Amino acid sequence: MAWWGWALIWTALILGLLGMLAWFAIRLFRKAMKTADALAELGDKMAVLENAFAGADATTQQKPRFSPAIFQDAAELGFLRQQERAEHGRRRQARRDSRIDRGKLLTHTPTNLEDTASCFRT
């Protein structure tokens, strides 16, 4: 094959590669622009939510303002999580105690105690 045939093949391959890279770049740019638009829309929604939370704080009980965890201090988040776990443990213990009390009432009624005592007398 002549040298100009190889040059023609390689030129076509390089132009094809550049065309494909340009096509990928255009697709990537369009996706990035759609992502930026979606992020802007999300920011607008977050602003509306923050305003709603701020309005709710003024009219109702003082609820904490929404703040994403990623922007908070790790030590503060750890302390809050520890408080939540302690409160959860207290609620579980209270539920457990109430179930035990209810179970004791069911199994230790006066009629049950009399029946049990009569079984042991014979």
C-alpha positions as protocol buffer text, in pm:
chain_id: "A"
residue {
  index: 1
  type: MET
  ca { x: 0 y: 0 z: 0 }
}
residue {
  index: 2
  type: ALA
  ca { x: 129 y: 344 z: -85 }
}
residue {
  index: 3
  type: TRP
  ca { x: 230 y: 594 z: 181 }
}
residue {
  index: 4
  type: TRP
  ca { x: -55 y: 828 z: 94 }
}
residue {
  index: 5
  type: GLY
  ca { x: -304 y: 545 z: 170 }
}
residue {
  index: 6
  type: TRP
  ca { x: -170 y: 511 z: 522 }
}
residue {
  index: 7
  type: ALA
  ca { x: -178 y: 887 z: 569 }
}
residue {
  index: 8
  type: LEU
  ca { x: -540 y: 894 z: 451 }
}
residue {
  index: 9
  type: ILE
  ca { x: -639 y: 611 z: 690 }
}
residue {
  index: 10
  type: TRP
  ca { x: -468 y: 773 z: 989 }
}
residue {
  index: 11
  type: THR
  ca { x: -613 y: 1112 z: 906 }
}
residue {
  index: 12
  type: ALA
  ca { x: -962 y: 960 z: 896 }
}
residue {
  index: 13
  type: LEU
  ca { x: -902 y: 780 z: 1225 }
}
residue {
  index: 14
  type: ILE
  ca { x: -776 y: 1096 z: 1397 }
}
residue {
  index: 15
  type: LEU
  ca { x: -1066 y: 1303 z: 1261 }
}
residue {
  index: 16
  type: GLY
  ca { x: -1308 y: 1033 z: 1380 }
}
residue {
  index: 17
  type: LEU
  ca { x: -1147 y: 1036 z: 1723 }
}
residue {
  index: 18
  type: LEU
  ca { x: -1169 y: 1416 z: 1745 }
}
residue {
  index: 19
  type: GLY
  ca { x: -1532 y: 1407 z: 1631 }
}
residue {
  index: 20
  type: MET
  ca { x: -1617 y: 1146 z: 1892 }
}
residue {
  index: 21
  type: LEU
  ca { x: -1439 y: 1344 z: 2166 }
}
residue {
  index: 22
  type: ALA
  ca { x: -1626 y: 1658 z: 2062 }
}
residue {
  index: 23
  type: TRP
  ca { x: -1956 y: 1470 z: 2071 }
}
residue {
  index: 24
  type: PHE
  ca { x: -1878 y: 1336 z: 2421 }
}
residue {
  index: 25
  type: ALA
  ca { x: -1775 y: 1686 z: 2534 }
}
residue {
  index: 26
  type: ILE
  ca { x: -2101 y: 1835 z: 2407 }
}
residue {
  index: 27
  type: ARG
  ca { x: -2306 y: 1563 z: 2583 }
}
residue {
  index: 28
  type: LEU
  ca { x: -2111 y: 1614 z: 2905 }
}
residue {
  index: 29
  type: PHE
  ca { x: -2158 y: 1992 z: 2885 }
}
residue {
  index: 30
  type: ARG
  ca { x: -2535 y: 1952 z: 2834 }
}
residue {
  index: 31
  type: LYS
  ca { x: -2556 y: 1717 z: 3132 }
}
residue {
  index: 32
  type: ALA
  ca { x: -2355 y: 1959 z: 3344 }
}
residue {
  index: 33
  type: MET
  ca { x: -2588 y: 2245 z: 3248 }
}
residue {
  index: 34
  type: LYS
  ca { x: -2895 y: 2034 z: 3335 }
}
residue {
  index: 35
  type: THR
  ca { x: -2734 y: 1946 z: 3668 }
}
residue {
  index: 36
  type: ALA
  ca { x: -2660 y: 2312 z: 3739 }
}
residue {
  index: 37
  type: ASP
  ca { x: -3023 y: 2400 z: 3661 }
}
residue {
  index: 38
  type: ALA
  ca { x: -3147 y: 2123 z: 3888 }
}
residue {
  index: 39
  type: LEU
  ca { x: -2917 y: 2243 z: 4167 }
}
residue {
  index: 40
  type: ALA
  ca { x: -3044 y: 2598 z: 4125 }
}
residue {
  index: 41
  type: GLU
  ca { x: -3402 y: 2472 z: 4147 }
}
residue {
  index: 42
  type: LEU
  ca { x: -3312 y: 2268 z: 4455 }
}
residue {
  index: 43
  type: GLY
  ca { x: -3155 y: 2577 z: 4611 }
}
residue {
  index: 44
  type: ASP
  ca { x: -3475 y: 2770 z: 4551 }
}
residue {
  index: 45
  type: LYS
  ca { x: -3677 y: 2492 z: 4715 }
}
residue {
  index: 46
  type: MET
  ca { x: -3439 y: 2486 z: 5011 }
}
residue {
  index: 47
  type: ALA
  ca { x: -3478 y: 2861 z: 5052 }
}
residue {
  index: 48
  type: VAL
  ca { x: -3856 y: 2820 z: 5057 }
}
residue {
  index: 49
  type: LEU
  ca { x: -3823 y: 2544 z: 5317 }
}
residue {
  index: 50
  type: GLU
  ca { x: -3590 y: 2751 z: 5532 }
}
residue {
  index: 51
  type: ASN
  ca { x: -3832 y: 3042 z: 5516 }
}
residue {
  index: 52
  type: ALA
  ca { x: -4116 y: 2807 z: 5610 }
}
residue {
  index: 53
  type: PHE
  ca { x: -3919 y: 2675 z: 5907 }
}
residue {
  index: 54
  type: ALA
  ca { x: -3832 y: 3029 z: 6011 }
}
residue {
  index: 55
  type: GLY
  ca { x: -4199 y: 3129 z: 5988 }
}
residue {
  index: 56
  type: ALA
  ca { x: -4302 y: 2822 z: 6187 }
}
residue {
  index: 57
  type: ASP
  ca { x: -4049 y: 2914 z: 6457 }
}
residue {
  index: 58
  type: ALA
  ca { x: -4204 y: 3255 z: 6498 }
}
residue {
  index: 59
  type: THR
  ca { x: -4562 y: 3130 z: 6521 }
}
residue {
  index: 60
  type: THR
  ca { x: -4530 y: 2797 z: 6704 }
}
residue {
  index: 61
  type: GLN
  ca { x: -4298 y: 2648 z: 6956 }
}
residue {
  index: 62
  type: GLN
  ca { x: -3933 y: 2724 z: 6910 }
}
residue {
  index: 63
  type: LYS
  ca { x: -3838 y: 2439 z: 6678 }
}
residue {
  index: 64
  type: PRO
  ca { x: -3473 y: 2421 z: 6582 }
}
residue {
  index: 65
  type: ARG
  ca { x: -3395 y: 2569 z: 6244 }
}
residue {
  index: 66
  type: PHE
  ca { x: -3317 y: 2312 z: 5978 }
}
residue {
  index: 67
  type: SER
  ca { x: -2947 y: 2276 z: 5923 }
}
residue {
  index: 68
  type: PRO
  ca { x: -2792 y: 2001 z: 5712 }
}
residue {
  index: 69
  type: ALA
  ca { x: -2571 y: 1771 z: 5916 }
}
residue {
  index: 70
  type: ILE
  ca { x: -2284 y: 1810 z: 5675 }
}
residue {
  index: 71
  type: PHE
  ca { x: -2240 y: 2173 z: 5782 }
}
residue {
  index: 72
  type: GLN
  ca { x: -2249 y: 2106 z: 6158 }
}
residue {
  index: 73
  type: ASP
  ca { x: -1964 y: 2034 z: 6394 }
}
residue {
  index: 74
  type: ALA
  ca { x: -1891 y: 1663 z: 6441 }
}
residue {
  index: 75
  type: ALA
  ca { x: -1864 y: 1695 z: 6822 }
}
residue {
  index: 76
  type: GLU
  ca { x: -2200 y: 1871 z: 6839 }
}
residue {
  index: 77
  type: LEU
  ca { x: -2361 y: 1602 z: 6622 }
}
residue {
  index: 78
  type: GLY
  ca { x: -2210 y: 1332 z: 6841 }
}
residue {
  index: 79
  type: PHE
  ca { x: -2350 y: 1495 z: 7153 }
}
residue {
  index: 80
  type: LEU
  ca { x: -2696 y: 1529 z: 6995 }
}
residue {
  index: 81
  type: ARG
  ca { x: -2687 y: 1166 z: 6883 }
}
residue {
  index: 82
  type: GLN
  ca { x: -2585 y: 1058 z: 7234 }
}
residue {
  index: 83
  type: GLN
  ca { x: -2880 y: 1251 z: 7380 }
}
residue {
  index: 84
  type: GLU
  ca { x: -3118 y: 1091 z: 7129 }
}
residue {
  index: 85
  type: ARG
  ca { x: -2989 y: 744 z: 7217 }
}
residue {
  index: 86
  type: ALA
  ca { x: -3029 y: 812 z: 7589 }
}
residue {
  index: 87
  type: GLU
  ca { x: -3385 y: 936 z: 7537 }
}
residue {
  index: 88
  type: HIS
  ca { x: -3460 y: 632 z: 7321 }
}
residue {
  index: 89
  type: GLY
  ca { x: -3325 y: 406 z: 7597 }
}
residue {
  index: 90
  type: ARG
  ca { x: -3545 y: 578 z: 7856 }
}
residue {
  index: 91
  type: ARG
  ca { x: -3853 y: 534 z: 7637 }
}
residue {
  index: 92
  type: ARG
  ca { x: -3772 y: 168 z: 7577 }
}
residue {
  index: 93
  type: GLN
  ca { x: -3723 y: 109 z: 7949 }
}
residue {
  index: 94
  type: ALA
  ca { x: -4055 y: 280 z: 8029 }
}
residue {
  index: 95
  type: ARG
  ca { x: -4235 y: 64 z: 7771 }
}
residue {
  index: 96
  type: ARG
  ca { x: -4064 y: -247 z: 7907 }
}
residue {
  index: 97
  type: ASP
  ca { x: -4164 y: -158 z: 8265 }
}
residue {
  index: 98
  type: SER
  ca { x: -4525 y: -99 z: 8164 }
}
residue {
  index: 99
  type: ARG
  ca { x: -4535 y: -435 z: 7982 }
}
residue {
  index: 100
  type: ILE
  ca { x: -4392 y: -611 z: 8288 }
}
residue {
  index: 101
  type: ASP
  ca { x: -4647 y: -441 z: 8517 }
}
residue {
  index: 102
  type: ARG
  ca { x: -4930 y: -538 z: 8282 }
}
residue {
  index: 103
  type: GLY
  ca { x: -4800 y: -894 z: 8268 }
}
residue {
  index: 104
  type: LYS
  ca { x: -4783 y: -911 z: 8647 }
}
residue {
  index: 105
  type: LEU
  ca { x: -5142 y: -794 z: 8670 }
}
residue {
  index: 106
  type: LEU
  ca { x: -5249 y: -1064 z: 8425 }
}
residue {
  index: 107
  type: THR
  ca { x: -5063 y: -1348 z: 8596 }
}
residue {
  index: 108
  type: HIS
  ca { x: -5100 y: -1247 z: 8962 }
}
residue {
  index: 109
  type: THR
  ca { x: -5469 y: -1173 z: 8997 }
}
residue {
  index: 110
  type: PRO
  ca { x: -5637 y: -1273 z: 9325 }
}
residue {
  index: 111
  type: THR
  ca { x: -5822 y: -1563 z: 9158 }
}
residue {
  index: 112
  type: ASN
  ca { x: -5499 y: -1699 z: 9014 }
}
residue {
  index: 113
  type: LEU
  ca { x: -5329 y: -1675 z: 9353 }
}
residue {
  index: 114
  type: GLU
  ca { x: -5616 y: -1866 z: 9521 }
}
residue {
  index: 115
  type: ASP
  ca { x: -5606 y: -2138 z: 9256 }
}
residue {
  index: 116
  type: THR
  ca { x: -5232 y: -2168 z: 9296 }
}
residue {
  index: 117
  type: ALA
  ca { x: -5256 y: -2185 z: 9675 }
}
residue {
  index: 118
  type: SER
  ca { x: -5524 y: -2455 z: 9658 }
}
residue {
  index: 119
  type: CYS
  ca { x: -5301 y: -2666 z: 9436 }
}
residue {
  index: 120
  type: PHE
  ca { x: -5024 y: -2662 z: 9695 }
}
residue {
  index: 121
  type: ARG
  ca { x: -5255 y: -2743 z: 9991 }
}
residue {
  index: 122
  type: THR
  ca { x: -5353 y: -3088 z: 9873 }
}
